């Protein structure tokens, strides 16, 4: 393998990591205001904090 192959694999690895983080955020609902500790959109702790 040449140095170009390593660079291409590095770019692919970064793209896969970005896609995995994006997918995780979509599943957890963080863009919709999900809980920071458990990722649930209907977290009881979030409701308690919002009342105060």
Secondary structure, DSSP 8 states (H G I E B T S, - for coil): --HHHHHHHHHHHHHHHHHHHHHHHHHHTGGGT--TTT--TT-HHHHHHHH-
